[in-house]
Amino acid sequence: MFSRSFRRTQLTDEMVSEYPRIFKKTKVATISSAAHLLALEPGSPEIVFSFTLLACTLAAPQDEVQIVQFTNENNLDGGYNFAYEQSDGQKREETGVLKPVEGAEAPAISITGSYEFTDPNGQRFRVDYTADERGYRPTVTKL
């Protein structure tokens, strides 16, 4: 880490009045008002922010994932069906149906579906699941 303090120094009027003499040899034509300039020191928030922004930009994913297939159906009986596949190989499909539940006044939705993905190590997985009045019950399979 830097041994200097993390502070910004505002230029004083005295410093500004010295600018013409200091920069005389650098062929600076005119210096109108330098009071708004700040002297940046190593570790100042502006420098840290700039390098953080640069690092985030370089680390951003290069290829955008596209949806290559998509279906979505809503049934009149309250059920539904949807599926999609992405250009990176991830997939998901799900079906929901209303079914009567013993002892309940209204039907409950029962959902079955699956999704596939690749983990950071390159291993593909498929998760098949059911979600209903008995909870969420997944089954994971390596592909």
C-alpha positions as CSV (number, residue, x, y, z in Angstrom):
1,M,0.0,0.0,0.0
2,F,1.1,3.6,-0.4
3,S,2.9,5.3,2.5
4,R,1.5,8.7,1.6
5,S,-1.8,10.0,2.9
6,F,-4.9,9.7,0.7
7,R,-5.7,13.4,0.5
8,R,-6.4,15.8,-2.3
9,T,-4.7,19.2,-2.2
10,Q,-6.6,22.2,-3.4
11,L,-4.4,24.8,-5.2
12,T,-4.3,28.0,-3.3
13,D,-4.4,31.5,-4.8
14,E,-0.7,31.8,-4.1
15,M,0.0,28.7,-6.0
16,V,-2.1,29.9,-8.9
17,S,-0.3,33.2,-9.0
18,E,3.0,31.3,-9.4
19,Y,1.7,29.3,-12.5
20,P,2.9,31.8,-15.1
21,R,6.4,31.8,-13.7
22,I,6.5,28.0,-13.2
23,F,5.2,27.2,-16.7
24,K,7.0,30.0,-18.6
25,K,9.5,27.5,-20.1
26,T,6.8,25.0,-21.1
27,K,5.3,27.3,-23.8
28,V,1.8,27.4,-22.1
29,A,0.0,30.2,-23.9
30,T,-2.4,31.3,-21.1
31,I,-3.5,30.0,-17.8
32,S,-6.9,31.5,-17.2
33,S,-8.0,30.1,-13.8
34,A,-6.2,27.2,-12.2
35,A,-8.0,27.4,-8.9
36,H,-10.3,24.5,-10.0
37,L,-7.3,22.1,-10.6
38,L,-6.6,19.5,-8.0
39,A,-3.2,17.9,-7.4
40,L,-3.7,14.1,-7.4
41,E,-1.5,12.0,-5.2
42,P,-0.9,8.2,-5.5
43,G,-3.9,6.4,-3.9
44,S,-6.3,9.3,-4.3
45,P,-9.9,8.3,-4.8
46,E,-9.9,9.5,-8.4
47,I,-6.9,7.3,-9.3
48,V,-8.3,4.3,-7.4
49,F,-11.7,4.8,-9.1
50,S,-10.1,5.1,-12.5
51,F,-8.1,1.8,-12.1
52,T,-11.2,0.1,-10.7
53,L,-13.3,1.1,-13.7
54,L,-10.5,0.0,-16.1
55,A,-10.3,-3.4,-14.4
56,C,-14.1,-3.9,-14.5
57,T,-14.1,-3.0,-18.2
58,L,-11.3,-5.5,-19.0
59,A,-13.0,-8.3,-16.9
60,A,-16.4,-7.9,-18.6
61,P,-17.6,-10.9,-20.6
62,Q,-16.7,-10.5,-24.3
63,D,-19.6,-12.5,-25.8
64,E,-23.2,-11.8,-25.2
65,V,-25.4,-14.8,-24.6
66,Q,-28.3,-15.0,-27.0
67,I,-31.7,-16.8,-26.7
68,V,-31.8,-19.3,-29.5
69,Q,-35.2,-20.9,-28.7
70,F,-38.1,-19.7,-26.7
71,T,-41.7,-20.9,-26.1
72,N,-44.3,-19.7,-23.7
73,E,-47.9,-20.9,-23.4
74,N,-50.6,-19.9,-20.9
75,N,-53.5,-22.3,-20.7
76,L,-57.1,-21.3,-20.0
77,D,-57.3,-23.7,-17.1
78,G,-54.5,-21.8,-15.2
79,G,-51.6,-23.9,-16.3
80,Y,-48.6,-22.9,-18.3
81,N,-45.6,-24.2,-20.2
82,F,-42.4,-22.4,-21.1
83,A,-38.9,-23.4,-22.4
84,Y,-35.8,-21.6,-23.6
85,E,-32.3,-22.4,-24.8
86,Q,-29.4,-20.0,-24.8
87,S,-26.4,-19.9,-27.1
88,D,-24.1,-20.9,-24.3
89,G,-25.9,-24.3,-24.0
90,Q,-28.0,-23.5,-20.9
91,K,-31.6,-24.7,-21.1
92,R,-34.7,-24.6,-19.0
93,E,-38.3,-25.9,-19.4
94,E,-41.2,-25.9,-17.0
95,T,-44.8,-26.9,-16.9
96,G,-47.3,-25.9,-14.3
97,V,-50.8,-27.5,-13.9
98,L,-53.6,-26.9,-11.5
99,K,-54.6,-30.0,-9.6
100,P,-57.1,-30.6,-6.8
101,V,-55.7,-31.0,-3.3
102,E,-57.6,-33.2,-0.9
103,G,-59.1,-31.1,1.9
104,A,-58.3,-27.8,0.2
105,E,-60.9,-25.3,-1.1
106,A,-58.9,-24.3,-4.2
107,P,-56.6,-26.3,-6.5
108,A,-52.9,-26.0,-6.1
109,I,-50.3,-25.6,-8.8
110,S,-47.9,-28.5,-9.5
111,I,-44.7,-27.6,-11.3
112,T,-42.4,-29.9,-13.1
113,G,-39.3,-28.8,-15.0
114,S,-35.6,-29.1,-15.7
115,Y,-32.6,-26.9,-16.5
116,E,-29.1,-27.6,-17.8
117,F,-26.0,-25.6,-17.1
118,T,-22.2,-25.9,-17.2
119,D,-20.2,-25.2,-14.0
120,P,-17.0,-23.1,-13.9
121,N,-15.0,-26.3,-14.3
122,G,-16.7,-27.2,-17.6
123,Q,-18.9,-30.0,-16.2
124,R,-22.5,-30.1,-17.5
125,F,-25.4,-30.8,-15.2
126,R,-29.1,-31.3,-15.5
127,V,-31.6,-30.6,-12.7
128,D,-35.0,-32.2,-12.9
129,Y,-37.5,-30.9,-10.3
130,T,-41.0,-31.0,-9.0
131,A,-42.6,-28.3,-6.9
132,D,-46.0,-28.8,-5.4
133,E,-47.8,-29.0,-2.0
134,R,-45.1,-31.4,-0.8
135,G,-42.3,-28.9,-1.5
136,Y,-39.4,-28.5,-4.0
137,R,-37.8,-31.9,-5.0
138,P,-34.8,-31.6,-7.3
139,T,-32.7,-34.5,-8.8
140,V,-29.3,-33.5,-10.1
141,T,-27.6,-35.5,-12.9
142,K,-24.1,-35.1,-14.4
143,L,-24.2,-35.2,-18.2
